[in-house]
Amino acid sequence: MPSKRIRRRPASATSSPAAPSLIAPLPTSEYKPSDLTIKDTAHKGKGVFTSVAIPQGTCIISETPLVTFPDTFTPAEALAVVARCSEDDRQKFMAFTYSPAYANQDPVFGIAKTNCVPMASLRQAGLFETICRVNHDCRPNSEYFWDHTLGKEVLYALVDIPAGEELTVCYSDLLERRERRAWLTSNFGFNCKCESCTLPSTELAQSNQRMTKLSEIIAATPMLIRINPVSAIAQIHQSLAIIEQEKCWGCGPSQAYDALQICVAWRDLPNAKIWAGRAAELFGRCRGLDGENAVRMRAYARDPTSHMLWGALGTRKLSS
């Protein structure tokens, strides 16, 4: 099924990461339903808007699913699932629209395939009354994911979001703009016209070059870990600079974590601590400072030797 998937400020490609600030986790702030409004947008159907300012890195909303489906299902199975819902939940489900790609299918199947999001650890997909109304943007201000510890889908602010702004997420993790736009058109029936996709031609070409480079770096990093870890770290610096420029924040945590793992595998304690702090900061931005990943990264920043890969490749001093 189409998957509405999605991506602290990285350093520039030429600078070294600052020493980690091991700040204690902050309590998660969840906003009241009255703070969020579902209303019509100019070109994207209904969307979710905030009436209050939302700080970066805080939880905007957490939701249990209105209805759940297996991770793969047939039209008949979709009908059976929705038939078991209460009348109220069924009406809420049927209020969603669906992609033209499913125009020849039963509306129930089309709604489920277009709007459900993965509940990864459960191998299920869920339709969430508010979160599934959040529209796409290639430079989103929010990110959602299934929090298996809460048993809920959660939506976090990637940036400071001013009052009155529409909440957005990125439906795809494809980095190449042409591929991403084609995927969105095929699966959701719209041509993306976000700010990133409608830049002036010169700026758009430069942005495309940066995103192509980012894709290349992410693909090449695993191959460099053994043969040229210094180059791998340098390229991760470059990738974080691109992420900063392109505002594709969701890519940042995994890049910083890759750098941490390289330093850990080569038994470079000082730089492992630096990169663990950077990873904690980036995971905190995307998934909350009190989230499982950020907490784990702070633990590695205190003691990198606790990582299972410590010293796996030998001992080597790497540049930070």
Order of alpha helices (4+ residues) and beta strands (2+ residues): beta-beta-beta-beta-alpha-alpha-alpha-beta-beta-beta-beta-beta-beta-alpha-alpha-alpha-alpha-alpha-alpha
